[in-house]
Structures are given as C-alpha cells and as structure tokens.
C-alpha cells in the first residue's frame, strides 16, 4: 500500500509542477473505481465504562481512485463526494488525487481547494501539507477579518469576514492576476502580494471556507474535524501558545462560550457539503513536555509499614478534601466516532474553598509507574456550564480526603481515601520518573503498583456490585498484561 502511495505522489508531483506538458490520458466523462466491500465489523464495547479507546474498524480499503463526473449545469468536470469518512493521511492523499484528476482533464484549469473545520481541527496543517506537495498558493480566511469590527476578542463571528474581498481575490487569481491580500500579524493588519505558481492550485483554509458564498468558487471541498473533545484540547493548547499559560482560564471560557457555539451554528452545517471528509484523531496531550509520573498502592496491603514510614517523617500532614467530577465528551459526534472512553474524560475538582480546577489528561499505564500528560488550571462555574452545553455529561463524582505527608524536591507523597471505593491508597507523584521510582522503592510499593485510575476502579466496583460473578466471568488482567509487555520489551 505504501508503494502505491509513493507512486501516486510521484505522479501528482510530475503533473502539478509541469502542467503545461500534461495531456489528458482519459477522454471519458467520468473516472470511476471499484469500491471494495466493507469488512465485517467486530464486536466492540461501546460502553462509556470502557478504559481503552475503541479502534474503529476500517470499512473501506485505502483507495486513492475517486469518482468524477461532468456537472450538467456548469459543464465542468468535478469530483463526486467520497461516501465515507477518511483518516488525516487518507484525506490528504484523496485531496492530492482529486487535484491530479482535475489537472489530467484540463491542464490549463486553475484549481481552488477549500478546507474548513472547527478551531484546532488541523486545517492549517493540512493546507500546508498539500501546499508543500503541489506548490500551491495558501490563503487563510482569518486574514480577511475586519479588525475594526472585532468586539470582546471574538474573531469567530462570520459577519467579521470580508467575503466580498475573499471572492474578488479568488476570481482575480483564477484570471491569473497578481493580487494584494490582507495579512494579520500580531492582531495588526498588513498586506502581501500573491500570484499563482506553475501548479495553478489555490488553497483556501478557514472555518468558513465552505460557506454558501464561497462554495461555488471551489473545485474541491474538504471538511476536517477531530470531535468535540480533541478539537477542544487542541484549541486550548493553541490558545496557551498564543496567549500564555496564565490565560488558560480565559482561553477555555472563550472556546466554550463563543468559539464552539459559533461553530455549531455557522460552520457545522456547511461541512456536510464537503466532497472529502476527514476525521483527525491526533491528540496533542501526548506532546505535553512535562508529564506527571504517578505510582500508587493499596494502603491496607502494607498498613503497618506505611504507618511506620509516615511517622518517621516527623510531620503533621496537611489534610484536604476534594470532590472530583468526571465529565465525558459527547459519546458520538457527527462522524459517528466515540470519544467517550476514560482517557478522554475531563476531571473538574471542587476544593473545600469552592474553587474549581479542570484537568485534561491521558494516563498511560505501566507496571512500575504511570505517565500522565496533563493540563490543568482554574475555571469558573460559567465555564463548567459551557462544557455541559457542548454535550459533555457528568459520568461520575468521586470524593477524596488527601493527607499530604511529603512535598519536597518535586515529589509529593499522599495518603488518600476515596469515599466511593471505601479504600485508602498511598500515592507518589513527581515530574521525575527516577525520583518517583526511588520513593516507591523506599515505600516498598515497587511490584505492588496499582496502574488503574481511580475512575476505572470505581466503574469496576459498580460492575461487580451489579453482577456478583463479574470477577469470575471477566477477571482483571491489566497488571499481568502490563508486566508481560514490560518483560517483552526487556527481551527485545
């Protein structure tokens, strides 16, 4: 399959970088392909209590040949809508293949490709990737915002877009003219001059790139989404990069109260019109530079030793009470893909002083210590309401009492009681994996680490209470699997 892709890319490059020498090799009015039969779907757990992501079965083989036909109204050869959703890489190849097909039919044709989707979905990344391959001219719709009309830092209202300027720019480029377009730099308006390259490809990217006024000018339309949860995380992290981590609270409030509602009202309806639809599953949490390492054990399993160790610290523990509310994202988005497994849940912690903190994390379990890339900051009750309005739902509430016994050199040792589990745990956290493991050895936790999250243990308890034979019917093999994986890695 990879060889086919490489062959296609070479063909695309030769076509697009020397279009004057290209001749149509197919004089028929349509280009078709034989759609492979869908694979049989395997049974999978769609429950929100699943502790691992549901990997969607591929319903179609990764084909690059797509349908094309003559439009009876315009007389132009156009691409038909791909009847199923694609991964990011599949969508990239389909878009390039679509450009190739249109170029084959008419080497002199100027092709305009539009990419739309919510904030953080990956529009700019996709546009740059296609543009670098086909040597296309990339135009950002965001540069056409009327800055003088922006209020309350809301750049996402469609009335702010100068659509007349966008349309005139596209028309002039299609006439092979050099045009001056706006360029927003640090929220100040500048300008730049652009003209078509030899490939004759224009790429327009932006939330409203598939709006009703622009669609008639597009030869290829692409919609890209990641689902509410992943788009939300990407939007927050991009906002933090732009505005700084201290503004995280404001960034999230802006997204939940303005950006996403605008998307639902004005962008999402247009995405259904796209010829190519992409679901981007990239989770930016995996790129968090400083993850937290966590090691925990059941307190009662070695109660006497733990008590002796904690007493030897000669400190009065700091006691705190928290109520942790876990929200899960909309179970199924417009793409029909579930993101409601526990690794996508959001934790909102309410302290005894009434403050709310939100935590996004994607915990990776390990036999010795868990790795937890996380992002957390304070939020308001209004922001919580905004998340619920986006479709997030409350899945569980866990109350915990935390005794902080040690907090030095980046390592925190706590004794925690989870009310809903009716159990005590010893937990070690830190930004250094080595230091966390060293502390675990001193506490004799090594080999007794509980990798499952408290949320997972809570749902496991619920299942067991509903079905007394649950542990016999479905034993928990998480620890043995993790230890086996670690042993396999060492043998490599």
ZAMARGU-4260 file (C-alpha; in steps of 0.2 Angstrom, whole numbers, plus 5000, padded with zeros to 4 digits):
<rodrens>
0) 5000/5000/5000 | 5014/5012/5004 | 5022/5009/4987 | 5006/5013/4979 | 5005/5030/4989
5) 5023/5034/4984 | 5019/5030/4966 | 5004/5041/4966 | 5014/5056/4975 | 5027/5055/4961
10) 5013/5055/4948 | 5005/5070/4956 | 5021/5080/4958 | 5025/5077/4939 | 5008/5083/4934
15) 5006/5098/4945 | 5024/5105/4943 | 5023/5104/4924 | 5005/5106/4920 | 5008/5114/4903
20) 5016/5097/4897 | 5002/5087/4904 | 4990/5079/4892 | 4974/5070/4897 | 4975/5051/4896
25) 4957/5048/4898 | 4944/5056/4887 | 4929/5048/4895 | 4917/5059/4905 | 4920/5050/4922
30) 4933/5042/4931 | 4927/5028/4942 | 4934/5015/4954 | 4928/4999/4961 | 4923/5002/4979
35) 4929/4987/4990 | 4917/4978/5000 | 4916/4983/5018 | 4925/4972/5031 | 4914/4963/5044
40) 4913/4974/5059 | 4920/4966/5075 | 4910/4967/5091 | 4917/4980/5102 | 4912/4988/5119
45) 4903/5005/5116 | 4901/5007/5134 | 4907/5024/5142 | 4914/5012/5155 | 4927/5006/5143
50) 4945/5010/5149 | 4953/5010/5132 | 4949/5018/5116 | 4938/5009/5103 | 4948/5007/5087
55) 4936/5009/5073 | 4936/4996/5060 | 4941/5001/5043 | 4925/5000/5032 | 4934/5003/5016
60) 4952/4999/5009 | 4963/5014/5007 | 4959/5018/4989 | 4966/5034/4980 | 4955/5032/4965
65) 4939/5043/4967 | 4924/5047/4957 | 4922/5061/4945 | 4909/5067/4933 | 4903/5081/4921
70) 4892/5094/4930 | 4877/5096/4919 | 4874/5114/4924 | 4891/5121/4923 | 4898/5108/4910
75) 4914/5107/4921 | 4922/5090/4926 | 4921/5089/4945 | 4924/5077/4959 | 4910/5067/4967
80) 4908/5066/4986 | 4918/5052/4994 | 4904/5042/5003 | 4914/5038/5019 | 4925/5047/5031
85) 4944/5047/5030 | 4959/5047/5042 | 4970/5063/5041 | 4983/5054/5029 | 4969/5046/5018
90) 4961/5063/5017 | 4977/5071/5012 | 4980/5058/4998 | 4962/5059/4992 | 4964/5078/4991
95) 4980/5077/4981 | 4972/5063/4970 | 4957/5075/4966 | 4969/5089/4961 | 4978/5076/4950
100) 4962/5070/4941 | 4956/5088/4938 | 4973/5093/4931 | 4973/5077/4919 | 4956/5083/4912
105) 4961/5101/4909 | 4979/5105/4911 | 4975/5124/4910 | 4962/5124/4923 | 4966/5134/4939
110) 4960/5123/4954 | 4953/5130/4970 | 4953/5119/4985 | 4944/5124/5001 | 4947/5117/5019
115) 4935/5120/5033 | 4933/5114/5051 | 4932/5120/5069 | 4946/5129/5078 | 4960/5117/5081
120) 4955/5103/5069 | 4970/5104/5059 | 4965/5115/5044 | 4982/5124/5043 | 4992/5109/5045
125) 4983/5100/5031 | 4983/5116/5020 | 5002/5117/5022 | 5005/5099/5019 | 4995/5099/5002
130) 5003/5116/4998 | 5020/5110/5000 | 5017/5095/4989 | 5008/5103/4975 | 5017/5120/4976
135) 5000/5129/4979 | 4996/5146/4985 | 4989/5146/5003 | 4976/5159/5008 | 4970/5160/5026
140) 4952/5166/5028 | 4957/5173/5045 | 4967/5186/5037 | 4951/5193/5030 | 4943/5198/5047
145) 4938/5216/5048 | 4948/5220/5064 | 4939/5237/5067 | 4923/5227/5070 | 4930/5214/5082
150) 4922/5215/5099 | 4926/5206/5115 | 4940/5197/5107 | 4928/5187/5096 | 4936/5184/5080
155) 4925/5169/5075 | 4909/5178/5070 | 4905/5176/5051 | 4900/5194/5050 | 4918/5199/5053
160) 4924/5190/5037 | 4926/5202/5022 | 4918/5189/5010 | 4917/5202/4996 | 4936/5203/4997
165) 4938/5184/4998 | 4928/5182/4982 | 4936/5195/4972 | 4953/5188/4977 | 4949/5171/4971
170) 4941/5177/4955 | 4957/5188/4951 | 4968/5173/4955 | 4958/5162/4943 | 4961/5176/4930
175) 4980/5173/4933 | 4982/5191/4941 | 4993/5196/4955 | 4983/5202/4970 | 4986/5211/4986
180) 4978/5202/5001 | 4977/5207/5019 | 4989/5198/5032 | 4985/5199/5051 | 5001/5199/5061
185) 5000/5201/5080 | 4982/5207/5078 | 4988/5221/5066 | 4983/5222/5048 | 4997/5221/5035
190) 4997/5215/5017 | 5006/5204/5005 | 5006/5201/4986 | 5002/5184/4979 | 5001/5176/4962
195) 4999/5158/4955 | 5013/5146/4954 | 5015/5135/4939 | 5004/5122/4948 | 4989/5133/4946
200) 4982/5127/4963 | 4974/5139/4976 | 4971/5133/4994 | 4959/5142/5005 | 4958/5137/5023
205) 4947/5143/5037 | 4932/5139/5047 | 4920/5147/5034 | 4929/5141/5019 | 4914/5130/5014
210) 4901/5144/5017 | 4887/5146/5004 | 4895/5161/4996 | 4912/5153/4993 | 4907/5135/4988
215) 4903/5140/4970 | 4921/5145/4968 | 4928/5129/4974 | 4933/5114/4964 | 4937/5103/4979
220) 4930/5105/4996 | 4937/5097/5012 | 4930/5096/5029 | 4941/5091/5044 | 4935/5088/5062
225) 4943/5079/5077 | 4927/5078/5088 | 4922/5090/5101 | 4935/5084/5114 | 4950/5083/5103
230) 4946/5100/5095 | 4943/5107/5112 | 4961/5102/5118 | 4969/5107/5103 | 4961/5124/5104
235) 4966/5127/5122 | 4984/5122/5119 | 4985/5133/5104 | 4977/5147/5114 | 4990/5144/5128
240) 5004/5145/5115 | 4997/5162/5108 | 4992/5170/5124 | 5002/5161/5138 | 4998/5148/5151
245) 4991/5161/5163 | 4977/5164/5151 | 4971/5146/5151 | 4955/5150/5160 | 4951/5164/5148
250) 4955/5153/5133 | 4943/5139/5139 | 4929/5152/5143 | 4931/5160/5126 | 4931/5142/5117
255) 4916/5136/5127 | 4905/5152/5127 | 4910/5159/5109 | 4920/5148/5098 | 4911/5132/5098
260) 4893/5139/5099 | 4898/5149/5083 | 4905/5133/5075 | 4889/5123/5079 | 4878/5137/5072
265) 4888/5143/5057 | 4901/5131/5052 | 4895/5113/5055 | 4880/5114/5043 | 4892/5118/5029
270) 4904/5104/5032 | 4891/5091/5026 | 4893/5098/5009 | 4911/5094/5008 | 4917/5082/4994
275) 4931/5075/5006 | 4928/5072/5025 | 4942/5069/5037 | 4942/5064/5055 | 4959/5069/5063
280) 4962/5058/5078 | 4978/5067/5084 | 4978/5070/5102 | 4990/5084/5107 | 4991/5078/5125
285) 5004/5066/5120 | 5015/5081/5117 | 5015/5088/5134 | 5033/5092/5138 | 5032/5089/5157
290) 5021/5074/5161 | 5017/5069/5179 | 5023/5052/5185 | 5011/5043/5197 | 5014/5027/5207
295) 5001/5021/5220 | 4997/5006/5231 | 4983/5000/5242 | 4986/5006/5259 | 4979/4991/5268
300) 4990/4979/5260 | 5005/4985/5269 | 4997/4996/5283 | 5010/4993/5297 | 5025/4998/5286
305) 5016/5013/5278 | 5012/5019/5296 | 5030/5017/5302 | 5037/5026/5286 | 5025/5041/5288
310) 5028/5043/5306 | 5047/5043/5303 | 5044/5059/5293 | 5040/5068/5309 | 5027/5080/5301
315) 5009/5084/5303 | 5001/5080/5287 | 4991/5094/5278 | 4973/5087/5276 | 4962/5092/5261
320) 4945/5087/5255 | 4941/5087/5236 | 4925/5082/5226 | 4931/5077/5209 | 4918/5077/5195
325) 4922/5067/5179 | 4914/5073/5163 | 4914/5063/5147 | 4913/5071/5129 | 4898/5068/5118
330) 4898/5050/5115 | 4896/5051/5097 | 4900/5066/5086 | 4893/5070/5068 | 4906/5057/5062
335) 4899/5043/5072 | 4916/5040/5081 | 4915/5038/5100 | 4927/5048/5111 | 4919/5043/5127
340) 4932/5031/5134 | 4940/5036/5151 | 4956/5043/5143 | 4946/5057/5136 | 4937/5061/5152
345) 4939/5078/5160 | 4941/5080/5179 | 4934/5095/5187 | 4940/5097/5205 | 4930/5107/5218
350) 4940/5111/5233 | 4933/5114/5251 | 4935/5133/5247 | 4923/5132/5232 | 4937/5134/5219
355) 4935/5124/5203 | 4950/5117/5193 | 4949/5107/5177 | 4962/5094/5172 | 4964/5086/5155
360) 4975/5071/5155 | 4978/5055/5145 | 4986/5042/5158 | 4997/5029/5151 | 4998/5014/5162
365) 5014/5005/5166 | 5019/4991/5178 | 5030/5002/5188 | 5024/5019/5186 | 5010/5028/5176
370) 5014/5043/5165 | 5001/5056/5165 | 5002/5071/5152 | 4991/5084/5159 | 4985/5101/5158
375) 4976/5110/5172 | 4970/5127/5178 | 4956/5136/5187 | 4939/5139/5179 | 4923/5147/5184
380) 4906/5139/5186 | 4901/5148/5170 | 4914/5138/5160 | 4908/5122/5168 | 4891/5126/5161
385) 4899/5130/5144 | 4906/5112/5144 | 4889/5105/5148 | 4881/5115/5134 | 4894/5107/5122
390) 4887/5090/5126 | 4899/5084/5140 | 4890/5074/5153 | 4893/5070/5171 | 4899/5052/5172
395) 4905/5050/5190 | 4908/5060/5206 | 4922/5054/5217 | 4925/5062/5234 | 4943/5060/5242
400) 4952/5065/5258 | 4970/5069/5255 | 4984/5069/5268 | 5000/5077/5261 | 5014/5069/5271
405) 5029/5074/5260 | 5031/5088/5247 | 5049/5092/5243 | 5061/5092/5228 | 5046/5090/5216
410) 5040/5074/5224 | 5023/5073/5233 | 5018/5058/5244 | 5000/5057/5250 | 4988/5046/5259
415) 4971/5046/5250 | 4954/5040/5255 | 4942/5038/5241 | 4925/5038/5248 | 4916/5029/5234
420) 4929/5015/5234 | 4930/5014/5253 | 4948/5012/5252 | 4964/5021/5257 | 4979/5022/5245
425) 4997/5028/5246 | 5001/5039/5231 | 5018/5046/5224 | 5018/5060/5211 | 5033/5069/5203
430) 5040/5076/5187 | 5055/5065/5188 | 5051/5046/5184 | 5068/5041/5193 | 5064/5051/5209
435) 5046/5044/5209 | 5053/5026/5207 | 5066/5029/5221 | 5052/5035/5233 | 5042/5019/5228
440) 5056/5008/5232 | 5058/5016/5250 | 5040/5014/5252 | 5041/4996/5246 | 5027/5000/5233
445) 5038/4993/5219 | 5029/4977/5212 | 5013/4982/5221 | 5009/4997/5210 | 4990/4999/5205
450) 4991/5006/5187 | 4972/5008/5185 | 4965/5025/5188 | 4953/5028/5202 | 4939/5031/5189
455) 4942/5014/5182 | 4942/5006/5199 | 4926/5015/5203 | 4917/5008/5187 | 4924/4991/5191
460) 4916/4991/5208 | 4900/4996/5200 | 4900/4982/5188 | 4904/4970/5202 | 4890/4976/5213
465) 4878/4974/5198 | 4885/4956/5194 | 4892/4947/5209 | 4900/4935/5197 | 4909/4948/5187
470) 4926/4945/5194 | 4924/4926/5190 | 4917/4930/5172 | 4929/4944/5167 | 4945/4944/5178
475) 4956/4959/5178 | 4972/4955/5168 | 4978/4973/5167 | 4993/4970/5179 | 4998/4954/5171
480) 4997/4961/5154 | 5007/4976/5158 | 5021/4966/5167 | 5021/4954/5152 | 5023/4969/5140
485) 5037/4976/5151 | 5046/4959/5151 | 5044/4958/5132 | 5052/4975/5130 | 5067/4970/5140
490) 5069/4954/5129 | 5070/4964/5113
</rodrens>
